[in-house]
Amino acid sequence: MKKYLLILFLFFIPFQQYASYVLIPMDAESQTDHLKAYGITYWVLNKQQKVKWLLNYRGGSFLMPDTEELKKECKIRGVSFEVLSDAKTQTILDEISSPSQNQDAVILEKAPKIAVYTPKGNAPWDDAVTMVLTYAEIPYDKIYDTEVLDNKLLLYDWLHLHHEDFTGQYGKFYRAYRAAPWYIEEKRAAEELAAELGYDKVSEEKLAVAQKIRDYVIGGGFMFAMCSATDSFDIALSADGVDICEPMFDGDASEAAYQSKIDYSKTFAFTDYTLERSPMVYEFSSIDMTTQRRIPKETDYFSLMNYSAKWDPIPTMLCQNHTSLVKGFMGQTTSFKRSEIKPTVLVMGENKTNGEARYIHGIKGKGFFTFYGGHDPEDYQHKVGDPKTELSLHPNSPGYRLILNNVLFPAARKKKQKT
């Protein structure tokens, strides 16, 4: 009997050592669904378990404790995984920690609480972030102006700005869609909401919202914005107290010589830009390079920057991918003019041939912001009324991975940069 128990003991000890950790590989060759892999990582964090994000190791892989429940969940969601022994895990961590390797292991501590700033009626496929959060099965709350002005942002770790126009010019859609029923209804609803919240103009109400979001970031929040929510946010802050709206937007004339009254010190990312005055031009300012681009779709790519994982972990996290070359895609705000980006802002993705920035990041107060140009990483030229993107057809999208890097970033927020 004792001999039998000893055999059982010796059998189970090696098995436990062999199956101690699960690696979610994120390289191009091994992962069947990169996007759902982020959802698995969030799922583990949501169970109060810590995850190690292995920066620059096999595309930014995730290491987590091995459980039967985890392996079952990976199989259900179609996420590739590898079971590692203690010895193999330690070998990988030792390799990553070596000074000769541009790699690092960052501990993710908790599942961030996520808010998406978007009108209540918008469907998930109206926005790339809500689409990928839904596909990856990462929970989020929708909030809008009422909640923001009621200080509900304090309940969240991460905020995404839907493709909003914070200037009160209704997306500059006037020329093409002013007679469209949807445009008329959205304008009416915006004016009604502004009045309910105690503002005479939509532009004044949107400025108040932008300032609340600014304060949220300064206080330690993380803000992620895409497309027109990037430049219109900064423009609204810089035009505080200045009427830049023409009569068809707010009922009265814009302020004379308003360009000279723009205060660039109030912005997050951009400076020295020129506002587009004409309501007939589908553009906010000189920040965006959409109309200046001369790049064929077939060669429209941008490159991700390479950072030191040990010394610059934040931009390294935000740039994790299985490729350094990402397909370009357009939007109302497609890309940012390099000369109009503040020197304190990191350009993490750029088209070097065209001299445009696509993916930028900065610090504001105690918080962080990331601006990502374009509308949908897998819909090259998204237009009003186009069908939604089916992410099940793009489970390994590098462009969508950048969004999900930002979603997980607050989980490691306590790890400070060494620079």
N, C-alpha and C positions, 0 to 999 in steps of 0.2 A: 504493500500500500504506500509506504513512504517513497519507494522507488517511483511509483506511478505519479505521486504528487510532485516529486522532483522533476520528472519529465515534463509534466504540465507547466510547472513554474518556468523551466528553461525555455519551453515553447512560447509562452506568452510574453516573456521579457523582450526577446528580439522582435516580436511582432509589434509591440508597442513602440519600440525604438524605430521600427521601419515605417510606421504610419503616424508620425507625430504632426506633420504639417502638410497643408495643401498649397501648392503654387498655382496661381492663375496666370499663365503665360500671356504676354501681350505683344509678342513679336508677330511678324507677318505670317510666318510659316506654321505656327502652332495653335493660334486662337481662331476658332470658328466664328465667334461673335464677340468682337471687341466691345461693342456698346452695352450688351447685356452683362458683360464682365464687370462693368462699373456698378451695375445694379446689384450683382452678387456681393460686391465689396460693401456697398451701402447696407445691404441686408445683414451682413455680418456685424457691421458697426452698430446697426440698430438693435442688435441683441447684446449690446454692451461688451462686445469683444473687440480687442485691438487688432489692427492690421498693419503690416509693414509694407510700405510702398517702396519697391526696389527701383530707385531712380536710375535710368539708363541701363538697367539690366533686362535684356530681352524685351525691349520696347516699353519698359516701365511696368514690370509684373507686380502682382500682389501676393504676399505671403500671409497665411492665416492658419489658426489652429485647425487640425483635422477633426471633423466630426462626421458621423454618418448622415446627419441632417444636411450638412453643407454639401456633401457629395451628391446626395439625392437632389438638392435644389439646383446644382450645376447641371445635372443631367436633364432635369425638367426644362430648364431655360436654354439648354443647348450651348452651355459655356464649357470650353475645354479646361481641364485641370490636370495636375500631376500630383501624386502623393509622394512625399519625400520623407526619408528617415531623418532622425536627429543628426546623424553624421553628415549626410548630404546637405541638410539645411545649414549646418555650421560651416561647412566648406564654402557654400555660396556666400554666406554673410562675411566670412573671413576674406574672401576674394573681393567683395564689394568694399570692405573697409580699408583695403590696401591703398596707400597713398599713390600708387602707380595707376590706379583705376579711377576714371571719371565717373564714379558711381557712389550712391549713398543709400542707406535704408532709413526712411522717415516713418515714424510711427503715426498712424491715424488713430485718433482717440475716441471720437464720437461721431454719430451721424448728424450732419448739420441740418437744421430746420430751414426749409427752403420756401421762399415766396416768389411768385411771378407777378410782376406788375402788369396787368392786362385788363382790358374792358371785360366785364362779366359775360357778355354775349359771344366773345370770340371762341371759336372752336380750337381744340389743341393743335390742329394742322395749320393754323394761321401763323404759327411761330415755330422756328426750328427748335428752340429750347424746350417748349412744352411738348413738342413731338418726341424729342429724344428722351426726355424724362419719362414720358408715358411708355415709350418702347422699352427703356431700360428698367421699368418698374420701380422708379424712384419717386416717392410721394412728395407732393408739393401743394401749397395753398395759393389760390388766386386772390390778389388784393388789388385795389384801385385807389382812386383819389380820396374817397371817404376814409378808408382805413389808414392811408398814409398820413393824412392830416390829423387823424385821431391817434397818432403815435403808435400804431400797431406794428411798425417796422421793428420796434425793440424786441419783438417776440421771435425774430428770425436771425439766423446766422448768415444767410446768403440771399441776395435779391437779384433777380433778373428783370431788366427793363425790356418789355415788349417793344415792337417797332413804333414807338410813340413820337409825337411831335410836341415837344415841350415849349415851343414858341407861340402856340396858339394860332398857327396858320393852316391847320387841318391837313398836314402832310404835304402842303404845296401841290395838292391834286386839283386845284381850281380850274386850270385851263382844260384839262382832259375830262374831268368828271363832275363839274359843277352842276350839271343837269341830271346826273345819275341819282336815282332814288336812294341808294345806299349812302352817297355823299351828303345829300340833303338831310337824311335821317341822323347820320352821325354828327353833323353840325348842330342840329336841333338838340340832340341828346347832350352834347357837350355844353351847350349854352344853358340848358336846363339844370344840369349838374352844378355848373359854376354858380348859378343863381341860388340853388339850394344850399350851397356851401358858403354863401355870403359874399360872392365876388361879382363885380360888374362886368368883367370880361373873362373869357376863357384864358387869354394870355396871362392875366393876373393870377388866376387859379392854378394854372400849370406852373407858373414860376414858384408859387408857394409850395407846390408838390416837389418840384426840383430842389428847393431849399431844404425841405424835410429830408429828402434822400441824401443831399449833401451832408447834413448833420448826422445822419445815420452812419455814413461812411467815416466821417471824422471821428465819431465815437467808437469806431472799431468794427463796423460792418464791412461786408464784402459785396461789391456791386459789379454785376456783369451786364454789359449792354451790347446789342448788335444793331446793325443797319442805322436807321435814322435816329434811334434813341441815343446814339453816341454823340454826334455833333449837335443835334438840337438841344440836348441836355446842357452842354457847355455854352451854347449860344444863349439859351434862356438865362443862365446864371450871369453871363457877361452883360446882358441887356436889362438887368435889374433897374427899374425906374425909368427906362427908355422905351417909348412906343415905337416898335419896329414893324407893326402890322398895318397893312393897307386896309381901306374901308370895307372891302368885301369880306374881310376876316373879323373885324371888331367894330365896324360901324362908324369909324372916324379915321381921319388921315394919320399917316405915320408922322413921327416927329422929324422936324427939319434937321438935316445934317446928323442923323442919328449914328452914322458910322463912326464919327469922331468921338462919340460918347460911350462907345463899347469899352468895358473894363475887363481886360484879359486877365487881370490878377485874380478874378473870381472863378476862373475855369479850372477844370481838373487836368485836361490833356492838351488843349489847343491854344494857340496864340497868333496874333497878327493876321487873322483871317479877314476877308472882306465879305460882308453879307450880300446875298442876292436880293435886290430890292423888288424886282418885277414879280408880280403874282402869276404871270404867265410862264414863268420858268420853273421847271420841276427840280429845284435845287435850293438848298438853304444858304450855302456860302462857298467860298473857295477851298474849304477843307477837303471836301469830297473830290475824287479824281474820276468819277464815272464818265463824264463827257470828254475827258482828256485822254482816256485810254485808247490805245491803238494796238490791242493785243488780240490775235485770233483765239477763238475758244480752244482750239487744239493745243495751243502752247501757253495757255493761261494757267500758270502755277505760281505759288509763292513758297519761299524757303523758311523753315524754322531755324531760329538761332540756336547755337550750341553753348550752353552755360556750364560752369563748374558745379557739379552736384553737391560737392562738400562745402563750397564757399558761397554759392548762390542757389540754395535749394528752392526758393520760391519760383523764380522763372523757369528753373529746371522742371519742377512739378508741372507747371502750366504748359510746358512744351513737350511732355512725354507723348511719344507716338511710335508707330512701327515704320514710319518713313519720315524723312526730313523735308520731303517735297509734297505739298498739298495742292490739290486742284483748286483753282480760283473759282469764284462765283460772284454774281452781281447782286445789287440791291439798290435802294434809293441812295444809300451811302455805301459805296462799294469799297473804297479804300481812302487812306488819309495822306495828304500831302506832307512829305517829310519835313519841309521847311516850316510848316505851321504846327509842328508838334513840339511841346516844351522839352528842353534838354534834360529835365528830370524824369522824363517818361521813357520806359524801355520799349524799344521796337523789337518784338519777339518773332514777328513774321513779316517778310517783305518780298516784293517782286523787285529784284535788284536791277533788272533790265529797264523797267519802267520807272524806278525810283519811287515806288509807292509803299506805304506801310499798310499791312492788312490786320495785324494782331498786336495790340499794345497794352502795356500794364504800368500802373503807377501806385504810389502811396499817397494817401490824403489823411492827415492827422494820424489816428491810430488804425485806420482801415485801409482797404485796398480796392482798386477798380481795374477791370479789364474791358477794353473796347475791341470788338471783333467786327470788321467790315463785311458787308454782304447780308443777304436775306436767308438763304438756305444752302448749305454746303453741297447738297446733292441735286439742286435745281438751278442750273447755271444762270438763267435769266427769268426769275419768277415774276409773273405778271398777275394783276388782279383777276381773280376768277380761275386761275390755273388749278388743276387737281392737286391734292396733297401728295407729298412724297411718301412712298411706302418704304419705311426704314428696314423692313424685313428683306428688301432687295439690296440694302447697303449696310450689312451688319459690321463691316470692317472699315467704315468711312473714317479716314484720317481727319477730315474737316469737322465731323461731329465729335470725334474724340477730344478735340480742343475744348469744346463746350463742357464735356464731362470732367475734364481735368479741373476746370474751374469749380464745378459742383463739389468735388471732393476736397478741394484746397482748404476750406475752413476747418475740416477735421484735423488738420495738422497745423492750424494757425499758431499754436503756442511755440512751435519751433521757429526761432528767430534766425534771420540772415546773419552771417558772420562778417559781412562787409559793412 
